[in-house]
Amino acid sequence: MSDEELNEFVMAQFMRYDADQNGYLDRNEFKAVLADAELGLTKKEARRVMQEADENDDGVLEYREFVPVMVEIIHGLQARARAAEVREAQAAEARESVQMHLLHGMPRDELEDMMRNVFEAADVDGSGALDRKEFARCLRSAELGLTRKEINLLLTEVDENGDGLISYEEFTPLCFNILVERFKDDVLADIHMEDADSLTHLLLQEFESVEAENDAEGDGVLSGDLPFDDVRDVLKRLSEDMLGLSRLQISAVMAEAEVRENEETGERMVEYQPFASVAANIVYSMVDLSKQALRVEAVSKISAASGARKLMESATLDPDAIKAYIKTAFEAADANGDGVLDQKEVTAVLRSLGSGELQLKPNEINAMVAAVDADDDGMVEYGELADFLFDVLMHLEREAYIQEVAFAAGAGEKEEQEEDA
């Protein structure tokens, strides 16, 4: 999304989840936002996100508080979608590679003979068909690691005539597909190991270290599985040390973990080798989107300044006129006429705009500069700053519109109450 599309979408989401149309999101309304994002947040984590977003501690989220959070959620979903596309492409390529190998690396009749041998070995009573027990025994003997539920599901899918028995004709394509899927996973494991970059390696090292610490038997043999909470704790620790991920971003990464239940303990487990590659891809996607998130957060924070609100009140909100007005002020401050301003010049301009000073704090000005400083050299093009300030004004206009809708809704409720009385 462009910045404008993103802002329009976020406002629409705010109004969608503001069920009572009071201009704020309460805890339950915000929980609905998080639930729909399917980030897998626990109730405790959802409360913490709410507390962090609620900057003025009034127990509800204003529009300006909601915007940066929603952008993080959107970016998390986008990063997950990108990672899923990569995984699907890799799986399709691996599946095609295995199929080509099975069909061309082995003569068709030899492959079918092998399948027939598997079928006949499982057909204990020689009936020419496999019943449920024989079919399950066949799949278990192949050591595919399938659960009882998965085996029953396969039986249901392959038993075309619904008689509870599987003929050789039904069994052959299933056997081929099982072979493909099994070898596909091996190919993907090789791909992950070959393509593993520094972040993937780091994650693997951390996961293996945690599993070694958890090794109750002390035999040093690693299974490649970790409890879901342990995997998330690794990401949290690395985020504090170097990655700088927020709670919502960590949740977005963890939402892509393939979780299976330990049949003995009921604990939720994650196979961490493939997940390390997935997590690395998602984190990199989040980094790519971070500049937009930084800008949105800066817009939201700066719009809270009273001077910004005075500027909006005095503006006609004609895009071209406002941008031209702001640009003129910046050009006047550009002493050497090179089209860029340093922080001191930016500060001077910002304090000269509107009906009064923008009243920005030094850290807010730094946030604004960082949001538009493309090469991080502390210098900004004032054309970008004009666009940025216009975004601030548009943000304030959206806030005003939301409050206007809320006021109209509140007035309507009051009229209804008076009529009922």
N, C-alpha and C positions, 0 to 999 in steps of 0.2 A: 504494500500500500504506500501511496505517497503520504507526506505529512498531513495534507488536507483531508485525504480519504480516511486516514487513521483517526484523526480528530473527530470527523463526522461519525465514524463508526462507534467510537468510544462514547460519544454523547448519546447516540441511539441506544447503546447498551445500558448506560446509566438510567435512562428514562424507562427502558424495558424492565429493569429489575427494581426500580423504585415503585413497588406495587401500590403503596398508598399515596404516591405522588405528592410527597411533602418536601421534595427537593433534596432529600438526604437518603443515604442507604443505612439502615440499621443493621444490627448483627445478623439477623435472619435473612435479610435481603442480600447482604454481602456473602453469606454462606451459600446462597443459591447460585451466585456468580461462580464461586470456587467449585461448587459441585458440578456445574455444567461444563466447566473446563476440564473435568476428569483428571485432576492432578494427583489424586490419591492422598490428599492431605488428611491427617487425623484431625479430630476436633480441637486438640490442643494446638496443633500447628496453625489451623485456621484462625484460632483466637489470637495467636501471636502475630500473624500477618495483619489482622484487623488492628491490633494495638500499634503495630509499627506504622501502618498507613494513616492512622488517626492522629495527626500531628498535634492537634489542639486538645486532645484527650476529652472530647465531649461525648464519646460513645457512639458517634455516627460518622459516616464518611461524606464529606462535602465533595462536590464535583472535582475540584482541583486536587483533592487527596486521592480520589478514585482513579484519575487519569494515568499516573505513572504505574499504578498497580495493574490496571487493565492492559497497558502496553506491554508490561512484563509477561502477563498471561498470554497475550497474542503472540509475542515473540517466542515464548516457550512452545506454543502450539505449532508455529511455523518451523522452529528448529526440529521438533519431533517429526513433522511431516517430511522435512528434507532428509532426515536420517532414515525414515521409513522408506522413502524412495530409493535411497542408496542400498538399503538392505534388500528390497524387492528386486532391484536390478541385479545385485550380486547373486541372489538366490536363483533368479531366472537363468542367469548365465551359467551358474554351477549346475543347475538341473539339466540344461541343454547339453552341457559338456559331458555329464554322466550318461545321458541318453545316447549321445553319439558314440561314446566309448562302449557302452553295452551292446549297441546295435552293430557297430562297425568294428569294434575291437574283438568281438566274439561273434562267430557265425550264428545266424538266427536259430538254426536247428539245434546248435549246441546250447544256446540260451534256453530254448524251450525244453530240451532234455534235462537241463539243470532244474528248471521249475517243476518238471514232472517228477524228478527224483525227490524234491522237497515235498511235493504233494503226496506221493506214494508213501514216503517215510512217515508222514503225519496220518495217513489213512490206515490206521491200525487194524480196523476190521475188514479192510479190503472191499468196502462197499462202493467205491468209485466216487464217493462224496465225503466231505468233511462235516461232521456235526460241530456244535459249538465248542465242546471240550477239545476235540482234535484240532480245530482251527486255533484255539487259544494256545494249545501245546505247540503247534507249529510256529506261531509268532514268538512264543517265549524261547523256543530252541534257537531262533534266529538271533537272540540276544540284542533285540532292538531297544530294550529299556522301556517298552510300552506298559502303561498301567492297565489294570483290568477294565477300567472305564473306556480307555482308548481302544482296546481290543474288541470290546462289545460294540463300540461305535463302528469300527471297521467291518465287523460281521454284518451289522445292519445295512451298511452301505453296499456291501458286495453281494448280499443275498437278494438277488433281483426278484426271484419268484416268491420270496417270503416263506419258504418251507423250513427255514432253520438249518438248511444244508447248503454246502457250497460245492458246486460241480467244478471240474477241472477248467471248463470254459470261463466260469466266473472267477476262478482262482488265478489264472494266468496273468491277466492285466493287473490284478491287485499285487501279485508277487513282483511283477516288473516295477510297479510304482513304488513298492516298499524298498526295493533295491535302489531305485533312483533316489528316493528321499534319504536313505541311509548314506549313500555315497556322496550325495549333495552336501550333507552336513560335514562330511570329512573334507570336501573341497573348500567349503566356506571357512572351516577352521584353518586350513592352509593359507587361504587368502588373508584372513585376519592376522595371522602370524607374519606373513610376508609384508603386508601393508602397515603393520603396527608402527606408529610414530612415537615420539617421545612421551606424549601424554598418555597414549594407550599403554606403553611400557610402564609408565609411572603408576597408573591405575592397577595394572596387573601385579606389580610388585607390592603395592599396598594391600590388595585383596589377598594375595598369597601370604603376606606377613600376618594378616589378621587370622587367616585360616590356620596357620602354623601355631599361633598363640592359643587358638581354640582347640587344638589337637589334644583330645582327652587321652588317647592311647599313647601318644608320644612316639609313634612309629615313623613320623616324618613323611608319610604318604598323603599327598593332597588330592582331594576329590574334585576340586574345581567348583565346589558349591559353597555358598555362604548364606547365612540368614539375611533376609531383606533389610532388617534394621542395621546389621553390621555394614552392609554395602552402603547404605545411606550415611552412616556415621563416617565412613571413609571420605565420601564426597564433602560432608560438612567440614571435616578436619582440613582437607586440602583447600577448601574454599577460604577458610580462615587464614591458611598459610600463603596461598598463592593465586587461586582461581578467582576469588572474589565473587562467588555466586550468591545470590539472595536465596531465601527460603523457597520462594516461588520457582526460581530457576532450578534449584536442586530437585524440587518436586516434579518439575517438568521432565528432568532427566530420568528420575526414578520411575516415572509413569511408563517409560519404554522398557523397563526390565521385565523379562519373561519370568513370571513367578510360577513355581510349582509347589505343591504341598508335600512335605515329607510324610509318607504314609504311616510311619511309626510314631513320630512326635507331633504331627499336624503343623509343624513350623513352616512358614513361608520361606522358600529357598530360591536363590538366584544363581544360575550358572555364570560365573563372573568373567570367563574368558571372552565369549562373544559380546557380553554386555560392555566390557571395557572399550571395545571398538565403537559400539553404538554410542556410549556416553561421550567419548572423545569427539565424535562427529557432531553431536548435539551441542556440546560446549563451544566448539569452533563456530557453529552457526549462530550461537548467541553472541559471540564476540563480534561477528560481522554486523549484527543488528544493534550493537550497543550504542553506536553514535546516535542513531535515531532515538533510542530510549533516553540517552543523556539529554538530548535536545528537548524532548517532551517533558522530562522532569524539571529542567530549567525553566521552561515556559510556565509550568504549573506553579513553581515556587515564586517566580518573579511576578506572576499575576496577583499574588497575595499582597504585594506592596501597595500602600495607599496611593502613592504617586501614579502607579500604573492605572489604578481605577479612576483617578482624576483625568488622566490622559484619555481614557476611554470615554468618559462622560463628556469631554470637550470635543471628541472626534465625531465626524459624520459617518465613519466606517465605509467610506468609499475607498476601495482597495488602492487604486492608482493615486488618488489624492493623498492618502495617508502615507503611502510608501514614498511619494515624491517629497512630502513634507519632512519625513524622517531623514531621507537621503540628503536633503538640502542642509539639514543641521549637521550631518556627519561630514559633508563636503567642506563646510565652513571650518570644521575642526581639523581637517587634513592639511596641516601646515605645508608639507612638502609636495602635496598633490600626487602621491604615489598610489592612491586608492586603498590604502590600508591604514589602520589605526592601532596604536599600542594601547595597553590597559589604561594608562593615564588619560589618553585622549578619549577613549571610550567612556570612562567615568565622567569626564567633563561634559560630553555630549548628553549622556543619559540624565545628568542633573539639570540640563537646560531645556529638556523637552516638557511639553504639556503645560498645564496651568500652574504647576508647581513642580518641585523636585520629585523625581521618581522614588526618592528615599530608599535606594537599594543599599544593602549592607555590602561590605567588601567581598564576603564569600558568595553573595548572590551575583555580583558583577563578575566574579571569577567563574561562576557556573555558566553565566551567559557567554563569556568569552570562550570557555572550553567547549560549549555546545556548538559553536560556529567556527572554531579555529581548526580548519581541516588538517593542517600539517603540524599542529601542536607547537608552534613556534612563538605563541603569545601575541601574535598579530592577527587581526581579522579584517576581511574586506567589508566595507560598510554597506555594500549592497546586501550581503548576507545578514548583517545586523538589522537592516531595514525590514527584511523578510521576517526575521526573528521577532522583532517588536510588533509587527503586524500580527504574527501568530499569537502573541500575548493578548493583543486587543480582541482577536477573534475568540480566544479562549474565554476572556471575560464576557464577551457577548453571549457565548453559549451558556455560561453560568447564569447570566441575567435571564436568559430565555427559560432555563430550567426552573429558576425561582418564580418566574412569571407564571409558568404552567402550574407549579405547585401552589402558588397563591390563588390561582383561578380554581384549582381543584378544592383547596381548603375552603374558599368562599362558597363553592357549590355545596359542600358537605354541611357548612353552617346554615345555609338557606334551607336545606332539607330537614335539618334538626329543628329549625324554627317552625317549619310547616308542620312537622310531626307534633310539635308541642302545641 
